[in-house]
Amino acid sequence: MSDLSRWIEAARTPGKPALRWQGAAISYADLAQRSERMAAALAGELGIRRGDRVAILAYNCPEYLELLFACARLGAILVTLNWRLAPPEHVQILENAGATLLVCDEALAAAVADLKRALPTLRCVGTDIAQRAAVGADAPREGRPEDPALLVYTSGTTGRAKGAVHTQATLAANARLGVDAHEMTPDDRILTFLPLFHVGGLNNQTLPALSIGATVILQPRFAPDAALAAIERERPSIVLLVPAVMKAMIEHPRWAAADLSSLRLAMAGSSVVPVDLIRAFHARGVPVGQIYGSTETGPVSIVLKRADAVRREGSCGLPALDCRARIADETGRDVAAGAAGELLLKGPNIVPGYWQDEGATAAAFRDGWYRTGDIAHVDADGYFWIDERKQDLIISGGENIYPAELEAVLSDSPDIAEAAVVARPDARWGEVPVAVVVPRPGASLTAQQVKALFDGRLARFKHPHDVIFVDTLPRNAMGKVLRFKLRDMLRR
């Protein structure tokens, strides 16, 4: 069903819990009514119309999902904001999206004060906006399958945030793929603690579950103790993980004795998953599958299903239902089996492009194929293996960090001649950003002074964990910085 606004209303068992939230159940009938009332409030007092952009800055909560379904009903577009970003980053996204309304969690009210000063015309309301409409109030149904429904921003190699545009149809297709990837049924119970502002937390399992009438156990955010307690108390059958979450759970004191018997599957994604983390879950009897994808792909595009979890450890699997994948060389031709090349994807779940950015869209999409920029190969049995991620991208604790964003900050300093930011392996986060800096002649710089440049400009998780001073940066004949040499230097 492509019409998102009807997903909840069409539930076959309206009395069944759609969400488990803070120990209470919200039935499908209740969720449908709450979503409709949210839509009535948006269309009424707040004047939201088809095509308008509504942003949300909140921890995971039922209102997050209600707002998505309400926007879909009206044909409006939900813009998800990463609450870990710094105010200037939020301002850039809100301005680019042209958001007219910001819905904010009370717990994040301090961040809104900064946004109001920067964007005085932006209207800001709490997550309780449904209370602005009377119970039973009706809302227009203007949304169509081809309408943009979700705008998720991802920074590119230029350091400029780009909005990936998911339509109602691509979200519906991704949900269908997600159901198949997890072999999900209405009897499943899905534990969601990864943030809904990411396509991973929202689209990997949560929306697929709601599309078929399963139950979602929703937590505000991840904490290892709370996650393990929820597994024991709520008895979920499926959970989504990223490497940093897996590591935090494995290292928690209650891990060894925790009752994980309800889990028939844990899916992992976001970055290349270390095999030792996978094996720790396998040792506890929990199969770990994998989902490969990105913000642009929904993200479900290549899947390692439960049956292959143990015998194909480390592979990201086979193309998802309705998806096509191939490995191409620099000219776009398919490479031989087993050879490495760029992974290209095509499917109904992939976004049509970036919000008001024809240049970025043209660069990423060629002849209907999405160019991932990731280097991969296919084995003799057709299983895909990721050999190397995008050269510049750093994935730290499941969060994408693009060096260009950090390098833009470093370039503003009069004491820095040039700089590059690369990843260094890290036991806790998988990898962390490190700034390699060439000071200007005569400048006296310390690592702390360099780190201080990022205060208030970028989210804390993006700040460099270390600063290395060098005389020159290694470059090729064309003047491009040889990042692999810097990464090798840091590893040594």
VOPAGU-2260 file (C-alpha; in pm, 1 decimal, decimal comma):
REM VOPAGU-2260
SITE   aa  ch    i         X         Y         Z
SITE  MET   A    0       0,0       0,0       0,0
SITE  SER   A    1     171,1     320,5    -122,3
SITE  ASP   A    2     -59,3     559,5      67,3
SITE  LEU   A    3     120,4     588,6     402,3
SITE  SER   A    4    -172,0     767,7     562,4
SITE  ARG   A    5    -384,0     452,6     532,3
SITE  TRP   A    6    -131,5     204,4     671,2
SITE  ILE   A    7    -247,1     228,3    1030,9
SITE  GLU   A    8    -614,7     265,6     947,1
SITE  ALA   A    9    -598,2     -54,0     739,7
SITE  ALA   A   10    -472,1    -267,4    1028,6
SITE  ARG   A   11    -655,0    -601,8    1032,8
SITE  THR   A   12    -652,8    -610,7    1411,7
SITE  PRO   A   13    -725,5    -253,5    1528,5
SITE  GLY   A   14    -717,0    -356,0    1893,9
SITE  LYS   A   15    -367,0    -501,8    1870,8
SITE  PRO   A   16     -74,1    -298,8    2010,7
SITE  ALA   A   17      98,0    -104,1    1735,2
SITE  LEU   A   18     343,9      48,2    1982,8
SITE  ARG   A   19     472,3     -40,5    2325,8
SITE  TRP   A   20     585,3     283,2    2487,1
SITE  GLN   A   21     705,1     329,5    2844,7
SITE  GLY   A   22     528,4      14,9    2961,0
SITE  ALA   A   23     192,7      98,0    2798,5
SITE  ALA   A   24      33,4     -16,2    2473,3
SITE  ILE   A   25     -97,3     205,7    2193,0
SITE  SER   A   26    -331,0       5,3    1971,1
SITE  TYR   A   27    -353,5      38,7    1594,8
SITE  ALA   A   28    -693,9     202,2    1639,2
SITE  ASP   A   29    -548,3     451,3    1889,0
SITE  LEU   A   30    -249,5     524,5    1664,7
SITE  ALA   A   31    -480,5     586,1    1367,8
SITE  GLN   A   32    -695,1     824,0    1572,2
SITE  ARG   A   33    -391,7    1006,9    1711,9
SITE  SER   A   34    -240,0    1042,6    1365,0
SITE  GLU   A   35    -566,0    1177,8    1223,7
SITE  ARG   A   36    -595,6    1426,3    1508,4
SITE  MET   A   37    -233,4    1531,2    1446,7
SITE  ALA   A   38    -318,6    1589,3    1079,2
SITE  ALA   A   39    -624,1    1795,2    1175,7
SITE  ALA   A   40    -410,4    2013,8    1402,4
SITE  LEU   A   41    -152,0    2065,4    1128,7
SITE  ALA   A   42    -412,0    2151,5     865,0
SITE  GLY   A   43    -621,8    2362,5    1100,5
SITE  GLU   A   44    -460,2    2613,4    1332,7
SITE  LEU   A   45    -110,0    2560,3    1192,1
SITE  GLY   A   46    -212,7    2591,2     827,5
SITE  ILE   A   47       6,0    2312,7     684,7
SITE  ARG   A   48     -78,3    2228,5     324,2
SITE  ARG   A   49      32,0    1981,7      59,4
SITE  GLY   A   50     400,9    2025,7     -18,5
SITE  ASP   A   51     484,4    2214,0     303,9
SITE  ARG   A   52     789,2    2098,7     500,3
SITE  VAL   A   53     745,1    2015,9     868,2
SITE  ALA   A   54    1063,1    1949,8    1068,0
SITE  ILE   A   55    1092,1    1747,0    1386,3
SITE  LEU   A   56    1364,7    1761,3    1650,7
SITE  ALA   A   57    1288,8    1491,4    1906,0
SITE  TYR   A   58    1400,0    1172,0    2070,2
SITE  ASN   A   59    1208,4     861,1    1968,8
SITE  CYS   A   60     844,0     889,0    2074,7
SITE  PRO   A   61     499,1     790,5    1941,6
SITE  GLU   A   62     442,1    1147,9    1820,0
SITE  TYR   A   63     734,9    1105,3    1580,0
SITE  LEU   A   64     548,1     834,1    1390,6
SITE  GLU   A   65     213,0    1007,9    1424,6
SITE  LEU   A   66     362,9    1317,3    1263,7
SITE  LEU   A   67     496,6    1115,1     968,6
SITE  PHE   A   68     154,3     959,8     902,1
SITE  ALA   A   69     -17,4    1296,5     951,3
SITE  CYS   A   70     213,2    1466,7     700,8
SITE  ALA   A   71     157,8    1182,2     454,8
SITE  ARG   A   72    -219,1    1230,6     482,5
SITE  LEU   A   73    -186,1    1600,6     402,2
SITE  GLY   A   74      78,7    1553,3     134,2
SITE  ALA   A   75     327,6    1747,5     349,3
SITE  ILE   A   76     693,2    1648,9     391,9
SITE  LEU   A   77     853,4    1549,8     722,2
SITE  VAL   A   78    1211,3    1674,1     772,1
SITE  THR   A   79    1395,1    1474,1    1038,5
SITE  LEU   A   80    1663,7    1653,6    1240,3
SITE  ASN   A   81    1950,8    1472,5    1405,5
SITE  TRP   A   82    1941,7    1593,4    1766,0
SITE  ARG   A   83    2318,2    1540,6    1789,3
SITE  LEU   A   84    2392,8    1817,3    1540,4
SITE  ALA   A   85    2502,4    2168,1    1636,9
SITE  PRO   A   86    2264,7    2465,6    1588,3
SITE  PRO   A   87    2442,9    2596,1    1274,4
SITE  GLU   A   88    2392,7    2254,8    1113,4
SITE  HIS   A   89    2023,1    2257,2    1199,3
SITE  VAL   A   90    1989,6    2607,7    1057,9
SITE  GLN   A   91    2149,1    2501,4     730,0
SITE  ILE   A   92    1906,9    2207,7     696,6
SITE  LEU   A   93    1598,3    2409,6     790,3
SITE  GLU   A   94    1688,3    2685,0     546,1
SITE  ASN   A   95    1759,3    2441,7     263,5
SITE  ALA   A   96    1437,5    2251,0     323,2
SITE  GLY   A   97    1232,6    2568,1     357,8
SITE  ALA   A   98    1063,5    2427,6     667,6
SITE  THR   A   99     775,5    2640,9     791,4
SITE  LEU   A  100     714,2    2453,6    1116,4
SITE  LEU   A  101     941,0    2285,4    1371,7
SITE  VAL   A  102     798,3    2026,8    1610,7
SITE  CYS   A  103    1027,0    1990,3    1909,8
SITE  ASP   A  104    1061,6    1757,6    2204,9
SITE  GLU   A  105    1046,7    1950,5    2533,1
SITE  ALA   A  106    1373,1    1783,0    2637,1
SITE  LEU   A  107    1545,7    1960,6    2346,5
SITE  ALA   A  108    1390,3    2302,8    2405,7
SITE  ALA   A  109    1729,3    2465,7    2469,9
SITE  ALA   A  110    1835,5    2389,5    2112,8
SITE  VAL   A  111    1517,7    2551,9    1980,2
SITE  ALA   A  112    1604,6    2882,7    2147,6
SITE  ASP   A  113    1917,3    2904,9    1930,9
SITE  LEU   A  114    1718,4    2817,3    1618,8
SITE  LYS   A  115    1456,8    3083,5    1688,3
SITE  ARG   A  116    1726,4    3348,2    1709,7
SITE  ALA   A  117    1874,7    3237,7    1377,5
SITE  LEU   A  118    1538,8    3180,1    1204,7
SITE  PRO   A  119    1290,4    3427,4    1355,9
SITE  THR   A  120    1011,8    3336,2    1109,5
SITE  LEU   A  121    1022,8    2963,8    1193,7
SITE  ARG   A  122     721,1    2854,1    1396,0
SITE  CYS   A  123     804,1    2615,6    1680,1
SITE  VAL   A  124     556,7    2393,0    1865,5
SITE  GLY   A  125     578,7    2100,0    2105,8
SITE  THR   A  126     510,7    1736,1    2022,3
SITE  ASP   A  127     166,0    1768,5    2184,2
SITE  ILE   A  128      25,7    1957,4    1884,0
SITE  ALA   A  129    -253,8    1702,6    1839,1
SITE  GLN   A  130    -416,1    1865,4    2141,5
SITE  ARG   A  131    -483,8    2168,7    1922,1
SITE  ALA   A  132    -753,2    1970,5    1736,0
SITE  ALA   A  133   -1076,5    1837,3    1877,0
SITE  VAL   A  134   -1118,9    1462,2    1917,9
SITE  GLY   A  135   -1279,8    1333,0    1599,5
SITE  ALA   A  136   -1168,2    1633,8    1395,4
SITE  ASP   A  137   -1128,3    1547,6    1028,8
SITE  ALA   A  138    -831,7    1638,0     810,0
SITE  PRO   A  139    -807,5    1655,3     431,3
SITE  ARG   A  140    -647,1    1362,8     252,5
SITE  GLU   A  141    -428,7    1525,8     -12,8
SITE  GLY   A  142    -126,7    1295,3     -12,0
SITE  ARG   A  143     -45,6    1081,6    -315,6
SITE  PRO   A  144     198,4     791,6    -363,6
SITE  GLU   A  145     429,9    1001,3    -581,2
SITE  ASP   A  146     447,2    1286,9    -327,7
SITE  PRO   A  147     768,6    1350,8    -133,3
SITE  ALA   A  148     702,2    1235,6     222,7
SITE  LEU   A  149    1034,8    1227,3     404,0
SITE  LEU   A  150    1341,0    1449,4     373,5
SITE  VAL   A  151    1652,5    1304,3     538,2
SITE  TYR   A  152    1972,6    1505,4     520,6
SITE  THR   A  153    2311,2    1350,1     462,3
SITE  SER   A  154    2635,8    1543,4     419,5
SITE  GLY   A  155    2837,6    1480,9     106,9
SITE  THR   A  156    3204,7    1504,4      25,0
SITE  THR   A  157    3160,7    1879,4     -23,5
SITE  GLY   A  158    3060,2    1914,3     341,7
SITE  ARG   A  159    2724,6    2054,7     232,0
SITE  ALA   A  160    2415,2    1876,9     362,4
SITE  LYS   A  161    2193,4    1720,4      94,8
SITE  GLY   A  162    1832,7    1621,2     147,2
SITE  ALA   A  163    1748,0    1273,4      19,8
SITE  VAL   A  164    1384,4    1285,0     -95,2
SITE  HIS   A  165    1179,7     976,4      -9,6
SITE  THR   A  166     834,2     964,8    -162,1
SITE  GLN   A  167     540,4     776,1     -17,0
SITE  ALA   A  168     603,3     516,5    -288,0
SITE  THR   A  169     973,6     466,3    -203,9
SITE  LEU   A  170     888,6     431,6     166,2
SITE  ALA   A  171     620,3     176,5      81,8
SITE  ALA   A  172     863,5     -15,6    -140,7
SITE  ASN   A  173    1129,2     -10,5     130,9
SITE  ALA   A  174     875,2    -140,0     383,2
SITE  ARG   A  175     791,7    -428,3     150,1
SITE  LEU   A  176    1162,8    -505,1     113,1
SITE  GLY   A  177    1211,4    -478,6     489,2
SITE  VAL   A  178     932,7    -726,3     561,2
SITE  ASP   A  179    1089,5    -975,1     320,6
SITE  ALA   A  180    1445,1    -914,5     450,2
SITE  HIS   A  181    1343,4    -997,9     806,6
SITE  GLU   A  182    1085,2   -1258,7     705,6
SITE  MET   A  183     861,8   -1049,0     928,3
SITE  THR   A  184     507,6   -1147,3    1028,7
SITE  PRO   A  185     232,1    -969,2    1225,4
SITE  ASP   A  186     331,8   -1180,7    1526,0
SITE  ASP   A  187     677,7   -1022,0    1546,3
SITE  ARG   A  188     773,3    -772,2    1814,3
SITE  ILE   A  189    1033,0    -518,9    1699,4
SITE  LEU   A  190    1261,2    -339,4    1945,3
SITE  THR   A  191    1350,0      10,4    1820,5
SITE  PHE   A  192    1604,9     218,2    2008,4
SITE  LEU   A  193    1809,7     349,1    1715,6
SITE  PRO   A  194    1707,0     707,6    1632,1
SITE  LEU   A  195    1407,7     763,7    1406,9
SITE  PHE   A  196    1584,4    1059,2    1245,5
SITE  HIS   A  197    1794,6     800,9    1056,1
SITE  VAL   A  198    1650,3     582,3     782,1
SITE  GLY   A  199    1799,5     291,5     977,1
SITE  GLY   A  200    1592,5     344,6    1289,7
SITE  LEU   A  201    1280,5     448,1    1098,2
SITE  ASN   A  202    1281,9     239,2     781,3
SITE  ASN   A  203    1478,4     -80,6     844,5
SITE  GLN   A  204    1228,6    -238,3    1082,0
SITE  THR   A  205     990,5      16,5    1236,8
SITE  LEU   A  206     785,4     115,4     930,1
SITE  PRO   A  207     794,4    -236,3     780,9
SITE  ALA   A  208     652,2    -368,7    1109,6
SITE  LEU   A  209     372,7    -110,5    1115,7
SITE  SER   A  210     291,9    -180,8     751,0
SITE  ILE   A  211     190,7    -541,2     831,1
SITE  GLY   A  212      42,0    -506,1    1179,7
SITE  ALA   A  213     336,7    -617,3    1393,7
SITE  THR   A  214     420,4    -451,2    1728,0
SITE  VAL   A  215     700,8    -198,2    1774,8
SITE  ILE   A  216     860,6    -163,3    2117,2
SITE  LEU   A  217     984,0     195,2    2112,7
SITE  GLN   A  218    1255,1     341,7    2336,0
SITE  PRO   A  219    1360,7     710,6    2344,9
SITE  ARG   A  220    1726,2     635,0    2272,1
SITE  PHE   A  221    1986,5     364,8    2314,3
SITE  ALA   A  222    2142,0     276,4    2647,5
SITE  PRO   A  223    2290,5     -73,2    2690,0
SITE  ASP   A  224    2128,2    -144,0    3026,9
SITE  ALA   A  225    1785,9     -24,7    2909,7
SITE  ALA   A  226    1816,9    -221,6    2585,0
SITE  LEU   A  227    1905,3    -547,0    2761,0
SITE  ALA   A  228    1630,4    -488,2    3017,1
SITE  ALA   A  229    1377,2    -431,1    2738,2
SITE  ILE   A  230    1479,5    -754,4    2566,5
SITE  GLU   A  231    1414,7    -946,1    2888,7
SITE  ARG   A  232    1093,4    -761,9    2981,5
SITE  GLU   A  233     925,2    -699,5    2644,6
SITE  ARG   A  234    1043,9   -1018,9    2470,3
SITE  PRO   A  235    1109,2    -876,4    2120,3
SITE  SER   A  236    1173,6   -1117,5    1834,1
SITE  ILE   A  237    1376,6    -879,5    1612,5
SITE  VAL   A  238    1618,0    -596,1    1687,8
SITE  LEU   A  239    1834,4    -362,4    1478,9
SITE  LEU   A  240    2195,1    -295,0    1578,4
SITE  VAL   A  241    2500,6     -99,6    1466,5
SITE  PRO   A  242    2858,3    -196,9    1562,9
SITE  ALA   A  243    2890,9      58,2    1846,1
SITE  VAL   A  244    2562,9     -64,4    1996,4
SITE  MET   A  245    2672,3    -427,3    1966,7
SITE  LYS   A  246    2999,2    -350,5    2141,2
SITE  ALA   A  247    2827,7    -156,9    2422,2
SITE  MET   A  248    2584,9    -443,5    2484,8
SITE  ILE   A  249    2855,6    -711,6    2477,7
SITE  GLU   A  250    3072,3    -517,8    2724,1
SITE  HIS   A  251    2785,6    -449,6    2966,8
SITE  PRO   A  252    2799,9    -644,5    3295,4
SITE  ARG   A  253    2456,7    -801,1    3244,3
SITE  TRP   A  254    2536,6    -932,5    2892,5
SITE  ALA   A  255    2651,0   -1280,0    2996,5
SITE  ALA   A  256    2338,2   -1353,1    3200,2
SITE  ALA   A  257    2080,9   -1158,4    2998,0
SITE  ASP   A  258    1790,5   -1363,3    2865,6
SITE  LEU   A  259    1806,4   -1318,8    2487,9
SITE  SER   A  260    1595,4   -1622,8    2407,1
SITE  SER   A  261    1309,1   -1420,6    2253,8
SITE  LEU   A  262    1533,0   -1289,0    1973,4
SITE  ARG   A  263    1510,3   -1491,2    1654,7
SITE  LEU   A  264    1710,5   -1230,6    1462,3
SITE  ALA   A  265    1935,6    -931,0    1511,4
SITE  MET   A  266    2001,6    -725,3    1200,6
SITE  ALA   A  267    2318,7    -516,1    1178,6
SITE  GLY   A  268    2410,8    -235,5     946,5
SITE  SER   A  269    2534,5     125,1     914,5
SITE  SER   A  270    2896,2      22,3     850,4
SITE  VAL   A  271    3112,7    -282,1     796,0
SITE  VAL   A  272    3040,2    -501,4    1099,5
SITE  PRO   A  273    3345,2    -660,8    1266,6
SITE  VAL   A  274    3314,8   -1039,2    1265,7
SITE  ASP   A  275    3409,0   -1065,5    1635,0
SITE  LEU   A  276    3096,5    -867,9    1728,0
SITE  ILE   A  277    2881,1   -1092,0    1510,7
SITE  ARG   A  278    3029,4   -1404,0    1668,2
SITE  ALA   A  279    2961,4   -1275,2    2019,8
SITE  PHE   A  280    2589,0   -1267,6    1937,5
SITE  HIS   A  281    2606,0   -1602,5    1761,3
SITE  ALA   A  282    2763,5   -1745,9    2077,3
SITE  ARG   A  283    2451,8   -1633,4    2266,2
SITE  GLY   A  284    2227,7   -1805,4    2011,3
SITE  VAL   A  285    2119,3   -1487,9    1829,2
SITE  PRO   A  286    2168,4   -1498,8    1449,3
SITE  VAL   A  287    2303,5   -1169,8    1310,2
SITE  GLY   A  288    2194,3   -1081,6     959,0
SITE  GLN   A  289    2301,0    -769,1     774,0
SITE  ILE   A  290    2137,9    -491,9     574,6
SITE  TYR   A  291    2348,9    -288,7     337,4
SITE  GLY   A  292    2217,1      45,7     223,9
SITE  SER   A  293    2227,6     419,3     274,0
SITE  THR   A  294    2000,4     716,1     329,1
SITE  GLU   A  295    1940,7     724,2     -45,7
SITE  THR   A  296    1838,9     357,7     -70,3
SITE  GLY   A  297    1575,9     347,0     196,1
SITE  PRO   A  298    1805,7     174,8     322,7
SITE  VAL   A  299    1712,6    -189,3     244,6
SITE  SER   A  300    1901,2    -289,2     -71,0
SITE  ILE   A  301    2131,3    -588,3      -1,1
SITE  VAL   A  302    2037,7    -834,8     271,0
SITE  LEU   A  303    2197,8   -1125,2     456,6
SITE  LYS   A  304    1898,5   -1320,2     583,2
SITE  ARG   A  305    1872,5   -1533,6     894,3
SITE  ALA   A  306    1942,6   -1861,5     714,3
SITE  ASP   A  307    2279,4   -1730,5     591,5
SITE  ALA   A  308    2380,1   -1545,8     907,4
SITE  VAL   A  309    2629,1   -1804,1    1036,0
SITE  ARG   A  310    2765,3   -1957,2     716,4
SITE  ARG   A  311    2817,0   -1617,8     546,5
SITE  GLU   A  312    2959,5   -1417,0     835,2
SITE  GLY   A  313    3085,1   -1082,0     706,8
SITE  SER   A  314    2892,9   -1078,6     378,7
SITE  CYS   A  315    2618,0    -819,2     334,9
SITE  GLY   A  316    2418,2   -1079,4     142,5
SITE  LEU   A  317    2210,5   -1083,1    -173,5
SITE  PRO   A  318    2010,5    -807,3    -346,2
SITE  ALA   A  319    1687,1    -739,2    -160,7
SITE  LEU   A  320    1347,7    -817,5    -308,4
SITE  ASP   A  321    1287,5    -602,6    -622,2
SITE  CYS   A  322    1643,5    -464,0    -603,2
SITE  ARG   A  323    1926,7    -500,9    -851,2
SITE  ALA   A  324    2296,9    -465,2    -772,4
SITE  ARG   A  325    2609,9    -481,5    -981,7
SITE  ILE   A  326    2980,6    -408,4    -959,9
SITE  ALA   A  327    3121,1    -170,2   -1219,4
SITE  ASP   A  328    3461,4     -31,8   -1316,3
SITE  GLU   A  329    3540,0     337,0   -1364,6
SITE  THR   A  330    3382,0     334,2   -1711,8
SITE  GLY   A  331    3056,7     188,3   -1581,1
SITE  ARG   A  332    3112,0    -160,1   -1727,0
SITE  ASP   A  333    3048,3    -469,1   -1516,3
SITE  VAL   A  334    3362,6    -627,4   -1375,8
SITE  ALA   A  335    3442,1    -998,1   -1376,9
SITE  ALA   A  336    3314,2   -1220,0   -1094,6
SITE  GLY   A  337    3531,3   -1178,8    -786,8
SITE  ALA   A  338    3684,7    -851,2    -905,6
SITE  ALA   A  339    3641,6    -532,3    -703,6
SITE  GLY   A  340    3459,4    -228,3    -833,2
SITE  GLU   A  341    3199,9      31,4    -740,7
SITE  LEU   A  342    2868,4    -102,6    -613,5
SITE  LEU   A  343    2568,9      28,1    -811,9
SITE  LEU   A  344    2204,8     -17,7    -705,1
SITE  LYS   A  345    1865,3       9,6    -867,1
SITE  GLY   A  346    1521,8     -44,5    -713,1
SITE  PRO   A  347    1181,6     105,6    -625,5
SITE  ASN   A  348    1306,6     196,0    -276,9
SITE  ILE   A  349    1576,4     436,8    -398,1
SITE  VAL   A  350    1513,4     810,4    -382,4
SITE  PRO   A  351    1456,5     998,4    -709,5
SITE  GLY   A  352    1719,8    1251,5    -609,0
SITE  TYR   A  353    1823,6    1527,0    -368,8
SITE  TRP   A  354    1610,9    1820,4    -261,1
SITE  GLN   A  355    1662,9    2111,8    -499,2
SITE  ASP   A  356    2011,1    1990,1    -596,3
SITE  GLU   A  357    2028,8    1890,0    -961,0
SITE  GLY   A  358    2408,9    1875,7    -958,5
SITE  ALA   A  359    2429,2    1629,0    -670,7
SITE  THR   A  360    2146,4    1423,9    -819,6
SITE  ALA   A  361    2318,2    1401,0   -1157,2
SITE  ALA   A  362    2645,9    1296,6    -993,6
SITE  ALA   A  363    2491,1    1018,9    -785,0
SITE  PHE   A  364    2236,7     876,8   -1029,7
SITE  ARG   A  365    2336,5     753,8   -1376,1
SITE  ASP   A  366    2102,8     572,9   -1616,8
SITE  GLY   A  367    1870,6     478,5   -1332,1
SITE  TRP   A  368    2151,5     338,4   -1114,4
SITE  TYR   A  369    2256,1     485,2    -779,3
SITE  ARG   A  370    2633,6     506,8    -745,5
SITE  THR   A  371    2715,9     412,7    -386,9
SITE  GLY   A  372    3086,5     498,4    -407,9
SITE  ASP   A  373    3157,3     181,7    -208,2
SITE  ILE   A  374    3403,8     -76,9    -335,8
SITE  ALA   A  375    3272,3    -432,2    -331,5
SITE  HIS   A  376    3293,3    -771,3    -498,9
SITE  VAL   A  377    3061,5   -1065,5    -556,7
SITE  ASP   A  378    3166,9   -1420,7    -471,8
SITE  ALA   A  379    3102,9   -1729,0    -681,4
SITE  ASP   A  380    2762,6   -1781,2    -518,7
SITE  GLY   A  381    2641,9   -1425,5    -586,6
SITE  TYR   A  382    2689,8   -1290,7    -233,8
SITE  PHE   A  383    2811,4    -932,1    -201,7
SITE  TRP   A  384    3106,2    -828,5      13,8
SITE  ILE   A  385    3201,8    -468,5      91,3
SITE  ASP   A  386    3578,1    -428,9      52,0
SITE  GLU   A  387    3610,0     -60,7     129,7
SITE  ARG   A  388    3366,2     214,7     215,3
SITE  LYS   A  389    3364,5     551,5      48,4
SITE  GLN   A  390    3720,2     665,6      87,8
SITE  ASP   A  391    3639,4     979,6     279,3
SITE  LEU   A  392    3343,0     873,1     488,4
SITE  ILE   A  393    3401,6     807,4     858,6
SITE  ILE   A  394    3139,4     603,6    1043,6
SITE  SER   A  395    3179,7     650,3    1416,7
SITE  GLY   A  396    2933,9     478,1    1647,2
SITE  GLY   A  397    2686,8     444,3    1360,6
SITE  GLU   A  398    2700,7     816,7    1274,9
SITE  ASN   A  399    2827,1     939,6     937,4
SITE  ILE   A  400    3105,4    1196,6     956,8
SITE  TYR   A  401    3224,4    1363,4     636,7
SITE  PRO   A  402    3579,8    1501,6     653,1
SITE  ALA   A  403    3487,1    1797,9     432,1
SITE  GLU   A  404    3269,8    1937,6     711,2
SITE  LEU   A  405    3559,7    1933,6     955,5
SITE  GLU   A  406    3810,0    2054,9     698,8
SITE  ALA   A  407    3590,8    2357,2     626,8
SITE  VAL   A  408    3620,8    2456,4     993,5
SITE  LEU   A  409    3997,9    2404,1     992,6
SITE  SER   A  410    4040,2    2612,8     676,4
SITE  ASP   A  411    3891,2    2915,5     855,8
SITE  SER   A  412    4185,5    2931,1    1095,5
SITE  PRO   A  413    4458,7    3178,8     994,1
SITE  ASP   A  414    4712,5    2958,4    1174,3
SITE  ILE   A  415    4648,3    2650,9     957,7
SITE  ALA   A  416    4804,5    2623,9     611,5
SITE  GLU   A  417    4624,3    2304,7     517,1
SITE  ALA   A  418    4458,6    2010,2     686,5
SITE  ALA   A  419    4291,9    1678,4     621,1
SITE  VAL   A  420    4065,0    1466,0     837,6
SITE  VAL   A  421    4079,8    1087,7     820,9
SITE  ALA   A  422    3957,7     788,9    1019,0
SITE  ARG   A  423    4156,0     607,1    1283,4
SITE  PRO   A  424    4039,3     268,3    1417,6
SITE  ASP   A  425    3889,9     292,6    1765,4
SITE  ALA   A  426    3801,5      10,4    2003,5
SITE  ARG   A  427    3482,2     175,8    2125,2
SITE  TRP   A  428    3342,7     364,4    1824,1
SITE  GLY   A  429    3480,6     156,8    1538,2
SITE  GLU   A  430    3664,9     457,8    1406,7
SITE  VAL   A  431    3703,9     823,7    1498,2
SITE  PRO   A  432    3805,3    1139,0    1308,0
SITE  VAL   A  433    4161,8    1264,9    1344,1
SITE  ALA   A  434    4280,5    1600,3    1209,7
SITE  VAL   A  435    4616,3    1605,1    1032,3
SITE  VAL   A  436    4727,3    1969,6    1034,0
SITE  VAL   A  437    5002,4    2168,5     863,3
SITE  PRO   A  438    5053,5    2491,9    1065,9
SITE  ARG   A  439    5138,4    2815,5     885,8
SITE  PRO   A  440    5501,0    2926,9     921,3
SITE  GLY   A  441    5551,7    3101,3    1252,2
SITE  ALA   A  442    5220,4    2985,7    1398,8
SITE  SER   A  443    5215,8    2834,0    1744,5
SITE  LEU   A  444    4934,4    2581,7    1763,8
SITE  THR   A  445    4838,3    2317,8    2018,8
SITE  ALA   A  446    4603,3    2024,7    1973,6
SITE  GLN   A  447    4359,8    2180,8    2222,6
SITE  GLN   A  448    4349,7    2504,5    2026,3
SITE  VAL   A  449    4266,2    2313,6    1709,6
SITE  LYS   A  450    3992,3    2114,0    1883,8
SITE  ALA   A  451    3844,7    2435,5    2023,4
SITE  LEU   A  452    3775,1    2555,3    1666,7
SITE  PHE   A  453    3484,0    2309,9    1648,3
SITE  ASP   A  454    3304,6    2422,3    1964,2
SITE  GLY   A  455    2954,4    2539,1    1877,1
SITE  ARG   A  456    3004,0    2479,3    1504,2
SITE  LEU   A  457    2969,9    2105,3    1461,1
SITE  ALA   A  458    2807,3    1832,5    1666,4
SITE  ARG   A  459    3031,1    1695,1    1940,7
SITE  PHE   A  460    3051,3    1347,7    1784,4
SITE  LYS   A  461    3210,5    1502,7    1474,9
SITE  HIS   A  462    3494,5    1672,9    1663,9
SITE  PRO   A  463    3841,9    1527,0    1598,5
SITE  HIS   A  464    3955,6    1292,7    1872,9
SITE  ASP   A  465    4316,9    1378,4    1806,0
SITE  VAL   A  466    4529,3    1631,8    1617,3
SITE  ILE   A  467    4849,7    1535,0    1440,1
SITE  PHE   A  468    5090,0    1805,5    1319,1
SITE  VAL   A  469    5292,1    1742,0    1002,5
SITE  ASP   A  470    5510,0    1949,0     768,9
SITE  THR   A  471    5322,4    1858,1     448,6
SITE  LEU   A  472    5028,2    1649,2     332,3
SITE  PRO   A  473    5102,1    1368,4      84,2
SITE  ARG   A  474    4955,2    1442,1    -259,3
SITE  ASN   A  475    4941,3    1280,2    -601,3
SITE  ALA   A  476    5047,1    1435,0    -930,6
SITE  MET   A  477    4711,8    1610,3    -960,0
SITE  GLY   A  478    4748,4    1766,6    -615,5
SITE  LYS   A  479    4486,1    1545,1    -447,8
SITE  VAL   A  480    4559,0    1452,9     -87,2
SITE  LEU   A  481    4648,9    1083,5     -56,6
SITE  ARG   A  482    4424,3    1000,1     235,6
SITE  PHE   A  483    4518,4     634,1     237,0
SITE  LYS   A  484    4874,3     735,1     325,7
SITE  LEU   A  485    4745,4     942,7     616,1
SITE  ARG   A  486    4529,6     652,0     736,2
SITE  ASP   A  487    4829,0     420,5     715,4
SITE  MET   A  488    5035,1     670,3     913,5
SITE  LEU   A  489    4772,2     683,6    1188,1
SITE  ARG   A  490    4748,6     304,5    1207,1
SITE  ARG   A  491    5122,8     283,3    1251,2
